[in-house]
Structures are given as structure tokens and as C-alpha cells.
Amino acid sequence: MRSYLKHYIGGQWVESEGGTRHEVIDPATEAATTEITLGSQADVDKAVAAAKAAFESFSRTSVEDRLALIERVIAEYKARMDDMAQAISAEMGAPLSLAKTAQVGSGIGHLMSAARALKEFAFEEAVGNSLVVHEPIGVVAMITPWNWPLNQIVSKVAPALAAGCTMILKPSEEAPSCAAIFAEVMDAAGVPAGVFNLVNGDGPGVGTALSRHKDVDMVSFTGSTRAGIAVAKNAADTVKRVHQELGGKSPSLMLEGADVAAAVKGTLFSVLLNSGQSCIAPARLLVPAALEKEAAAAAADVMKATTCGNPSEEGRHIGPVVNKTQWEKIQGLIRKGMEEGATLETGGPGRPDGIDTGYFVKPTLFSGVRNDMTIAREEIFGPVVTIIPYDSEDDAVRIANDTDYGLSAVVFGSPEAVKRVAPRLRAGMVYINGGQPNPDLPFGGYKQSGNGREHGKYGLAEFMEVKAMVGALA
């Protein structure tokens, strides 16, 4: 069993003051795989004090010094990639092949993107005889999820480091080991004491304490919309900046001129990747009513060919979902879809055939779905796809936008059709004909999918305050 019972505070691994031991369950075996300590208010106070003390000097470091520091972090990160991949696979169920590539590999992309943004960022701008400057915002609390744990950790830590901020990370208690290894990476890279701190804990405990803390200047949160609302409310009394990347219910629109097979495969691959546990997963596939049967048949073939398997083994199979609570939620939503009259093309409730242990979900496809059905409204966060027929292009746009969320959308079609439709979609990101994520592009959403943006120069700017120095150039 992995053991990370200490927190990383002020450049040292320290015992918790009043924390509680917590076991992390392997979702494939249902056995304990890691032990951590859920931190206390005293642990949070100590970490915030360390970050506040370090800010005075770190915020004044040069761009060149911070670039050199990020390069050292990259070198140390590369040396620990296998360790982090194994931890992610064991704790949240990502197959090892996925953990080694997309899960851990994304961290390198964000570190390199932050370095590029830092080199090019305009920290000063002349406006008449005055100067507008960007300065680090201060002490940042970072609360990150379990589904893409390193991706979300590094997409916050890298730009905050580049900006000159100091920080306290609270990773998800469902996938904490990769965060602890990342703390070892930061230590080995020579990040100054107090600049990066790690306090393990849960949302109601450490998350709330960080959000409310008077000496925290900003909270950067990724997680559910429900939890994001709680973070914002907790932060309101101290009027700190709250940056949020929250839930999604992304549509994938198959438009005029689209290749049906390519649109189906591209959509389903994006959902099945990580067992559906991605906030941008385009789980609502919108197809012309005349093509619904063809699309459903093609999609059913893909789902039936998708196998579930041991995440500790290499391969193209999908793993379990993260825990029992999530598995039960997905099972309930699958049954709800059947009760509300959607057509179950393949999959359904229960574990896949031949699997008796672990939180594995059958790859499930529904057709004949209306956008007012529960499975079309709620974020399922599992390997479940709903096919929704539409009558016209305007109808497709209406259905796509008829959601509380607005994180991302996918559009498949001819250049002319895509050009008409993409600007009408209320989403922070629109992937054209299955385009790939880019760590230099802004990541974030409209409506209840959050506020603010991550990645590249956009993410760097989030960790800055803007100051007007009036008459500085007179």
C-alpha cells in the first residue's frame, strides 16, 4: 500500500495536526491501495502562512529565474512519469496505457505551454504617460479533481509558478498519490520553500478551510458545479478571486456533409476515453432524424467492440469508474433512461459480463433520446452516449444550447455548415471535425460550466492583478 500520511508544507514533509487517516480504494479490485491523512484547519493555516511568507520574495523573482525553475521542474517530472502513471491507474482506474500517455503526458504539455506564455507575456504596457502592469495575485488555493488529476494540477501550478504566485494544492482524496509524487518533483527541482505546498483532504474539510481563509487571495477550483457553487459561497466573505472549471454536458453535432462513420467514431472515442470521466466528453450525439438509425447502428458496433479490463495492464480497453458512489449514480441514470422511454441499443445496468469485482460500467448507448430526458440533462460521467435526433440545423443549435452547461461542443460537417453553426454554439470550446486539445488554447466554459480560462497566456493572466501606475512615464 502507498503511504502519504504527511503534508508538504514550507519545503518539508510534516505530520498533520489533528488530521484523520483515509484509505483510497482501487476501483478495479475494491481493495485499499493508498493511505493519506485528511488535513485539518491547523494544517491549512500552517500551509497558508508558509505560502504568504514565501510570496514576498518569490513574487519579485525575474522572468528568467522562473523560466529556469520551470525547466528544472520539467526535467524532474520526466524522471517520475512512470511512478505517477502507476499511481493514477491504481487510484482512479485509468488503463496504464492511457495513464502513461494522456494522463501524465498532459502535465508536460502544460509546463511547456506555461514557459512559452511566460517568455511572450507583456507584463507592462504604456498607456499615454502612464504604465499598466501585471503582478502576481498572491497566495492561491488550488482544489483539483480525480478524473484527470495531473492534468488539472499542472494546468494550475505551472501558470501560477510562471506568474510569481505561491500556492497550496488540495488534490482529490480519490487520487492523491500522483500529487504527492508531484510535490517530490517540485522539491527535487528546487522550488523555494513555501512557494508550493500540499495539504491532502476532502472538500468539506480542507477545501472549505482554504476557500474561507482570509490570507488566500485566489481559489482555482476544478470539479462539479455543485461543489463549485459551495466554493464560491465560502470565498465570498473575503472577496477573493474565484476561478472555476465545472461540469459539462457537451453536444456533438453531426451536420450537413458530415462523414457519419467518422463523426460516430470521433464522438464515441472522446466519451469512452477515461471511461467517460471527462468534463468535455461529448455524450450528446445530435444527428439528423433521417440518419438516426444509421448512426445508431454504427455507434452500437463501436460500443460492443469496446472491452473493459484491468487498468494495471497495457491495452486499448477501458477501466472502471472511480468509486462505488459514482458507479451507483451511473447505474441509476442508465435505469432512468430506460424508464423514460429511450431505446437501449447496447449496454445497460450492471457490470460487464464476466466481471464480478470492481466499478466497471458497460459501454452503453441510447437512441431516440429527447433533450428533456434526465440522461440528456445530467452529467453522467461514465461510458454512456445518448443519440438525439433533430429536424433542421436551427433545431440542432437549439438542442445543443439547451443545457445549463457550456464547456465545449464538437461539430462534424462540411466547411460551410461548420462555419454557419460553430459561432452559434454557447460553449467555451468548439472542436471542429474532432479537433485535438491544444495546451496553448483557452480552456473554460460558459454558463454553469464556470468562469475564467486555463492554459497558455490566458491561464497565466488569470493569476495576475492589473495595476495602473498613473503618470509613471511623465
C-alpha positions as CSV (number, residue, x, y, z in Angstrom):
1,M,0.0,0.0,0.0
2,R,1.2,3.5,-0.8
3,S,1.5,5.7,2.2
4,Y,1.5,9.5,2.2
5,L,0.5,10.4,5.7
6,K,2.4,13.7,5.8
7,H,1.7,17.0,4.1
8,Y,4.3,19.0,2.2
9,I,4.5,22.5,3.8
10,G,7.2,25.1,3.8
11,G,9.6,22.8,1.8
12,Q,9.3,19.8,4.2
13,W,7.1,16.8,4.8
14,V,5.4,17.4,8.1
15,E,3.0,15.5,10.3
16,S,-0.7,16.6,10.3
17,E,-2.0,18.4,13.3
18,G,-5.3,16.7,14.1
19,G,-5.9,15.1,10.7
20,T,-7.7,11.8,10.0
21,R,-6.3,8.7,8.3
22,H,-8.1,7.9,5.0
23,E,-7.8,4.9,2.7
24,V,-8.0,5.2,-1.1
25,I,-9.8,2.3,-2.8
26,D,-8.6,0.7,-6.0
27,P,-11.7,0.8,-8.2
28,A,-10.7,-2.3,-10.1
29,T,-10.2,-4.5,-7.0
30,E,-12.3,-2.7,-4.4
31,A,-9.3,-3.0,-2.0
32,A,-7.3,-0.3,-0.2
33,T,-4.3,0.9,-2.3
34,T,-3.2,4.1,-0.6
35,E,-3.4,5.8,2.8
36,I,-3.3,9.5,3.3
37,T,-4.2,11.9,6.1
38,L,-7.2,14.2,5.6
39,G,-5.8,17.5,6.9
40,S,-7.2,19.9,9.5
41,Q,-7.7,23.7,9.9
42,A,-4.4,23.8,11.6
43,D,-2.7,22.2,8.6
44,V,-4.3,24.7,6.3
45,D,-3.3,27.6,8.5
46,K,0.3,26.4,8.5
47,A,0.4,26.0,4.7
48,V,-1.2,29.4,4.0
49,A,1.3,31.0,6.4
50,A,4.2,29.3,4.6
51,A,2.9,30.5,1.2
52,K,2.3,34.0,2.5
53,A,5.8,34.3,3.8
54,A,7.3,33.0,0.6
55,F,5.3,35.4,-1.6
56,E,7.3,38.5,-0.7
57,S,10.5,37.2,-2.3
58,F,9.1,34.8,-4.9
59,S,6.8,37.5,-6.4
60,R,9.9,39.6,-7.1
61,T,11.9,37.0,-9.0
62,S,12.8,37.6,-12.6
63,V,11.1,36.1,-15.6
64,E,14.4,34.4,-16.4
65,D,14.6,32.8,-12.9
66,R,11.1,31.5,-13.1
67,L,11.7,30.1,-16.6
68,A,14.8,28.3,-15.3
69,L,12.7,26.9,-12.4
70,I,10.0,25.6,-14.8
71,E,12.7,23.9,-16.9
72,R,14.0,22.1,-13.8
73,V,10.5,21.0,-12.9
74,I,10.1,19.6,-16.4
75,A,13.3,17.6,-16.0
76,E,12.3,16.2,-12.6
77,Y,8.8,15.5,-13.8
78,K,10.0,13.4,-16.8
79,A,12.0,11.3,-14.3
80,R,8.9,10.4,-12.3
81,M,6.4,9.8,-15.1
82,D,6.1,6.0,-14.7
83,D,5.6,6.4,-10.9
84,M,2.8,8.9,-11.5
85,A,1.1,6.8,-14.2
86,Q,1.0,3.7,-11.9
87,A,-0.5,5.7,-9.1
88,I,-3.2,7.2,-11.3
89,S,-4.0,3.8,-12.8
90,A,-4.4,2.2,-9.3
91,E,-6.4,5.0,-7.7
92,M,-8.8,6.2,-10.3
93,G,-8.8,3.3,-12.8
94,A,-7.3,4.7,-16.0
95,P,-5.7,1.9,-18.0
96,L,-2.0,2.1,-17.8
97,S,-1.5,2.9,-21.4
98,L,-3.8,6.0,-21.0
99,A,-2.2,6.9,-17.7
100,K,1.3,6.9,-19.2
101,T,0.3,9.0,-22.3
102,A,-2.7,11.3,-21.9
103,Q,-2.9,11.5,-18.2
104,V,0.7,12.0,-17.2
105,G,1.8,13.4,-20.6
106,S,-0.6,16.3,-20.3
107,G,1.5,17.7,-17.4
108,I,4.5,18.1,-19.7
109,G,2.3,20.0,-22.2
110,H,1.1,22.4,-19.6
111,L,4.6,23.1,-18.2
112,M,5.9,23.8,-21.7
113,S,2.9,25.9,-22.5
114,A,3.4,28.0,-19.3
115,A,7.1,28.5,-20.2
116,R,6.1,29.7,-23.7
117,A,3.5,32.1,-22.3
118,L,5.9,33.5,-19.7
119,K,8.5,34.2,-22.4
120,E,6.0,36.2,-24.5
121,F,3.8,37.8,-21.8
122,A,3.6,41.6,-21.8
123,F,3.9,42.4,-18.1
124,E,4.0,46.2,-18.9
125,E,2.0,48.4,-21.3
126,A,2.3,52.1,-21.9
127,V,-1.0,54.0,-22.0
128,G,-0.3,57.6,-22.7
129,N,2.0,58.8,-19.9
130,S,1.0,56.0,-17.6
131,L,2.0,52.4,-17.1
132,V,-0.2,49.4,-16.8
133,V,1.5,46.4,-15.1
134,H,0.6,42.8,-14.4
135,E,1.6,41.5,-11.0
136,P,1.1,38.1,-9.3
137,I,-2.2,37.9,-7.5
138,G,-0.7,36.4,-4.3
139,V,-1.5,33.2,-2.4
140,V,-3.5,30.7,-4.5
141,A,-5.5,27.8,-3.2
142,M,-5.9,25.0,-5.8
143,I,-8.6,22.4,-5.5
144,T,-8.3,19.7,-8.1
145,P,-10.4,16.6,-9.2
146,W,-9.7,12.9,-9.6
147,N,-10.7,12.3,-13.2
148,W,-7.6,13.9,-14.9
149,P,-5.6,14.5,-11.7
150,L,-2.2,15.6,-13.0
151,N,-3.7,17.5,-16.0
152,Q,-5.6,19.7,-13.6
153,I,-2.9,20.0,-11.0
154,V,-0.2,21.1,-13.6
155,S,-2.6,23.3,-15.5
156,K,-2.9,25.4,-12.3
157,V,0.5,25.1,-10.8
158,A,2.5,25.8,-14.0
159,P,0.9,29.3,-14.7
160,A,0.8,30.2,-11.1
161,L,4.5,29.4,-10.8
162,A,5.2,31.4,-14.0
163,A,3.2,34.4,-12.7
164,G,5.2,34.5,-9.4
165,C,2.4,33.3,-7.1
166,T,2.7,31.0,-4.1
167,M,0.2,28.2,-3.7
168,I,-1.5,25.5,-1.6
169,L,-2.7,22.4,-3.5
170,K,-5.5,20.2,-2.2
171,P,-5.8,17.3,-4.6
172,S,-8.7,14.9,-4.7
173,E,-8.7,12.4,-1.9
174,E,-9.7,9.8,-4.6
175,A,-6.4,10.2,-6.5
176,P,-3.8,11.7,-4.2
177,S,-0.6,9.8,-4.8
178,C,0.3,11.5,-8.1
179,A,0.0,14.8,-6.3
180,A,2.4,13.6,-3.6
181,I,4.9,12.5,-6.2
182,F,4.5,15.8,-8.0
183,A,5.4,17.5,-4.6
184,E,8.5,15.4,-4.6
185,V,9.2,16.6,-8.2
186,M,8.8,20.3,-7.1
187,D,11.1,19.7,-4.1
188,A,13.8,18.0,-6.3
189,A,13.6,20.9,-8.8
190,G,14.5,23.3,-6.0
191,V,11.2,25.2,-5.8
192,P,11.8,27.6,-2.9
193,A,10.3,26.6,0.4
194,G,6.7,27.8,0.8
195,V,6.1,28.5,-2.8
196,F,4.4,25.1,-3.4
197,N,2.5,23.4,-0.5
198,L,0.4,20.3,-0.5
199,V,-2.3,19.5,2.0
200,N,-4.4,16.4,1.5
201,G,-8.0,16.5,2.5
202,D,-11.6,16.4,1.4
203,G,-13.8,19.2,0.2
204,P,-15.9,19.9,3.3
205,G,-12.7,20.0,5.4
206,V,-9.6,21.3,3.7
207,G,-11.4,22.7,0.7
208,T,-13.7,24.8,2.8
209,A,-10.9,26.0,5.0
210,L,-8.9,27.1,2.0
211,S,-11.8,28.8,0.4
212,R,-12.7,30.8,3.5
213,H,-9.1,31.6,4.6
214,K,-8.5,35.4,4.8
215,D,-4.9,35.1,3.6
216,V,-5.8,33.2,0.4
217,D,-6.1,35.7,-2.4
218,M,-7.5,33.4,-5.1
219,V,-9.1,29.9,-5.3
220,S,-8.7,28.0,-8.5
221,F,-11.2,25.1,-8.5
222,T,-12.0,22.3,-10.9
223,G,-14.9,19.9,-10.1
224,S,-18.6,19.6,-10.1
225,T,-20.9,22.6,-10.5
226,R,-22.5,21.8,-7.1
227,A,-19.1,21.9,-5.4
228,G,-18.1,25.0,-7.3
229,I,-21.1,26.9,-6.0
230,A,-20.1,25.9,-2.5
231,V,-16.5,27.1,-3.0
232,A,-17.8,30.5,-4.4
233,K,-20.1,30.9,-1.4
234,N,-17.3,30.1,1.1
235,A,-15.0,32.6,-0.7
236,A,-17.5,35.4,-0.9
237,D,-16.9,36.8,2.7
238,T,-13.3,37.5,1.9
239,V,-14.0,38.8,-1.7
240,K,-11.2,36.7,-3.2
241,R,-11.0,35.8,-6.8
242,V,-12.6,32.5,-7.7
243,H,-11.6,30.7,-10.9
244,Q,-13.8,27.7,-11.7
245,E,-13.9,25.0,-14.4
246,L,-17.0,23.0,-13.6
247,G,-19.4,20.5,-15.2
248,G,-20.4,19.9,-18.8
249,K,-23.0,18.2,-21.0
250,S,-21.3,18.7,-24.3
251,P,-23.1,18.1,-27.6
252,S,-21.6,16.6,-30.7
253,L,-23.4,17.8,-33.8
254,M,-23.4,15.8,-37.0
255,L,-24.2,18.3,-39.7
256,E,-24.7,18.5,-43.4
257,G,-21.8,16.9,-45.3
258,A,-20.5,15.0,-42.3
259,D,-19.0,11.6,-42.6
260,V,-21.4,9.5,-40.4
261,A,-18.8,6.9,-39.6
262,A,-16.1,9.4,-38.7
263,A,-18.5,11.5,-36.6
264,V,-19.7,8.5,-34.7
265,K,-16.2,7.1,-34.0
266,G,-14.8,10.6,-33.1
267,T,-17.6,11.3,-30.7
268,L,-17.6,7.9,-29.0
269,F,-13.8,7.8,-28.7
270,S,-13.9,11.1,-26.8
271,V,-16.6,9.7,-24.5
272,L,-15.1,6.3,-23.9
273,L,-11.6,7.7,-23.3
274,N,-11.1,7.7,-19.5
275,S,-14.4,5.6,-19.1
276,G,-16.5,8.7,-19.8
277,Q,-15.0,10.6,-16.9
278,S,-14.1,13.8,-18.8
279,C,-15.9,17.1,-18.3
280,I,-15.7,17.8,-22.1
281,A,-17.0,14.4,-23.1
282,P,-19.5,15.0,-26.0
283,A,-22.0,12.5,-24.6
284,R,-25.0,14.0,-26.5
285,L,-24.7,13.0,-30.2
286,L,-27.1,15.1,-32.3
287,V,-27.9,13.6,-35.7
288,P,-30.3,14.4,-38.5
289,A,-33.5,12.4,-37.9
290,A,-33.2,10.7,-41.3
291,L,-29.7,9.4,-40.2
292,E,-30.6,8.3,-36.7
293,K,-30.8,4.5,-37.5
294,E,-27.6,4.5,-39.5
295,A,-25.8,6.5,-36.7
296,A,-27.2,4.2,-34.0
297,A,-26.1,1.1,-35.8
298,A,-22.6,2.4,-36.3
299,A,-22.4,3.6,-32.7
300,A,-23.6,0.3,-31.4
301,D,-20.9,-1.6,-33.2
302,V,-18.3,0.7,-31.6
303,M,-19.7,0.2,-28.2
304,K,-20.0,-3.5,-28.5
305,A,-16.4,-3.7,-29.6
306,T,-15.2,-1.8,-26.5
307,T,-13.9,-4.0,-23.8
308,C,-13.5,-3.4,-20.0
309,G,-10.4,-4.7,-18.4
310,N,-7.7,-4.5,-15.7
311,P,-6.3,-0.9,-15.6
312,S,-2.9,-2.2,-14.5
313,E,-2.5,-3.8,-17.9
314,E,-1.5,-2.2,-21.2
315,G,-4.1,-2.1,-23.9
316,R,-7.0,-0.3,-25.5
317,H,-9.7,-1.4,-23.1
318,I,-11.4,0.9,-20.7
319,G,-11.2,0.7,-16.9
320,P,-13.6,1.1,-14.1
321,V,-15.2,4.4,-12.9
322,V,-13.6,5.9,-9.8
323,N,-15.7,4.6,-6.9
324,K,-18.8,2.9,-5.7
325,T,-20.7,6.2,-5.3
326,Q,-20.1,7.1,-8.9
327,W,-20.9,3.6,-10.2
328,E,-24.2,3.6,-8.4
329,K,-25.0,7.1,-9.8
330,I,-24.4,5.9,-13.3
331,Q,-26.4,2.8,-12.8
332,G,-29.3,4.9,-11.6
333,L,-29.1,7.2,-14.6
334,I,-29.0,4.2,-17.1
335,R,-32.1,2.8,-15.5
336,K,-33.7,6.3,-15.6
337,G,-33.1,6.5,-19.3
338,M,-34.8,3.1,-19.8
339,E,-37.8,4.2,-17.6
340,E,-38.2,7.5,-19.5
341,G,-38.5,5.7,-22.9
342,A,-35.1,6.0,-24.5
343,T,-34.1,3.0,-26.7
344,L,-31.3,1.0,-25.2
345,E,-29.2,-0.1,-28.2
346,T,-26.4,-1.8,-26.2
347,G,-25.0,-2.0,-22.7
348,G,-27.4,-1.3,-19.7
349,P,-27.3,-1.7,-16.0
350,G,-24.9,-4.0,-14.1
351,R,-21.3,-5.0,-14.6
352,P,-20.0,-6.2,-17.9
353,D,-20.3,-10.0,-18.5
354,G,-17.6,-12.0,-16.7
355,I,-16.6,-9.2,-14.3
356,D,-17.8,-9.6,-10.7
357,T,-15.5,-7.2,-8.9
358,G,-14.7,-3.5,-9.4
359,Y,-16.7,-0.5,-10.5
360,F,-16.9,-1.4,-14.2
361,V,-19.7,0.0,-16.3
362,K,-21.0,-1.5,-19.6
363,P,-20.4,0.8,-22.5
364,T,-24.0,2.0,-23.0
365,L,-25.8,3.6,-25.9
366,F,-29.3,5.1,-26.1
367,S,-31.1,6.3,-29.2
368,G,-34.4,8.0,-29.5
369,V,-33.4,10.4,-26.7
370,R,-35.3,13.7,-26.2
371,N,-33.3,16.6,-24.8
372,D,-35.7,16.9,-21.8
373,M,-34.9,13.3,-20.6
374,T,-32.7,13.0,-17.5
375,I,-29.9,11.3,-19.3
376,A,-29.7,14.3,-21.7
377,R,-29.8,16.9,-18.9
378,E,-27.5,15.5,-16.2
379,E,-23.8,14.9,-16.4
380,I,-23.4,11.1,-16.3
381,F,-19.6,10.9,-16.1
382,G,-19.5,7.4,-17.4
383,P,-19.2,5.5,-20.7
384,V,-22.8,6.4,-21.7
385,V,-23.8,8.1,-25.0
386,T,-27.2,9.4,-26.0
387,I,-28.3,9.9,-29.6
388,I,-30.7,12.8,-30.1
389,P,-32.4,13.3,-33.5
390,Y,-33.0,16.8,-34.9
391,D,-35.1,18.1,-37.7
392,S,-33.1,21.1,-39.0
393,E,-29.9,23.0,-38.5
394,D,-31.7,25.5,-36.3
395,D,-33.2,22.7,-34.3
396,A,-29.7,21.2,-33.8
397,V,-28.3,24.5,-32.5
398,R,-31.3,24.9,-30.2
399,I,-30.9,21.4,-28.7
400,A,-27.1,21.9,-28.4
401,N,-27.6,25.1,-26.4
402,D,-30.5,23.8,-24.4
403,T,-28.4,22.9,-21.3
404,D,-27.2,24.6,-18.1
405,Y,-23.6,24.0,-19.2
406,G,-21.4,25.4,-21.9
407,L,-17.9,23.9,-21.6
408,S,-17.4,22.5,-25.0
409,A,-19.0,21.3,-28.2
410,V,-18.0,19.2,-31.2
411,V,-19.1,19.9,-34.8
412,F,-18.8,17.5,-37.7
413,G,-19.7,18.7,-41.2
414,S,-18.8,20.4,-44.4
415,P,-16.7,23.7,-44.1
416,E,-19.8,25.7,-45.0
417,A,-22.0,24.0,-42.4
418,V,-19.4,24.3,-39.7
419,K,-18.9,27.9,-40.4
420,R,-22.6,28.6,-40.0
421,V,-23.1,26.6,-36.8
422,A,-19.9,26.9,-34.7
423,P,-20.3,30.7,-33.9
424,R,-23.9,30.0,-32.7
425,L,-22.9,27.5,-30.0
426,R,-22.8,28.7,-26.4
427,A,-19.6,26.9,-25.4
428,G,-16.1,28.0,-24.4
429,M,-14.5,25.5,-26.8
430,V,-15.8,24.1,-30.2
431,Y,-13.9,21.2,-31.7
432,I,-14.1,21.2,-35.5
433,N,-14.4,17.8,-37.0
434,G,-12.9,16.2,-33.9
435,G,-10.0,18.6,-33.5
436,Q,-7.5,17.9,-30.7
437,P,-6.9,19.8,-27.5
438,N,-4.0,22.3,-27.5
439,P,-2.4,23.4,-24.2
440,D,-1.9,26.9,-25.6
441,L,-5.6,27.5,-26.3
442,P,-8.0,28.8,-23.6
443,F,-9.9,26.1,-21.7
444,G,-13.1,27.0,-19.9
445,G,-16.8,27.4,-20.3
446,Y,-19.9,29.5,-20.5
447,K,-22.9,29.4,-18.1
448,Q,-22.7,26.9,-15.2
449,S,-19.5,25.4,-16.6
450,G,-17.6,28.0,-14.8
451,N,-15.7,31.3,-15.3
452,G,-12.1,32.2,-16.2
453,R,-9.8,30.3,-18.5
454,E,-6.9,28.0,-18.1
455,H,-3.9,27.2,-20.4
456,G,-1.4,29.3,-22.3
457,K,-1.3,33.1,-22.0
458,Y,-5.0,33.0,-21.0
459,G,-4.3,30.9,-17.9
460,L,-1.2,32.9,-17.0
461,A,-3.3,36.1,-17.0
462,E,-5.8,34.5,-14.5
463,F,-3.1,34.5,-11.8
464,M,-2.3,38.3,-12.2
465,E,-3.6,41.5,-10.8
466,V,-3.6,44.6,-13.1
467,K,-2.2,47.8,-11.7
468,A,-2.4,51.3,-13.3
469,M,0.7,53.4,-12.4
470,V,-0.7,56.8,-13.4
471,G,1.8,59.3,-14.7
472,A,4.7,56.9,-14.4
473,L,6.1,57.8,-17.8
474,A,5.6,61.6,-17.4
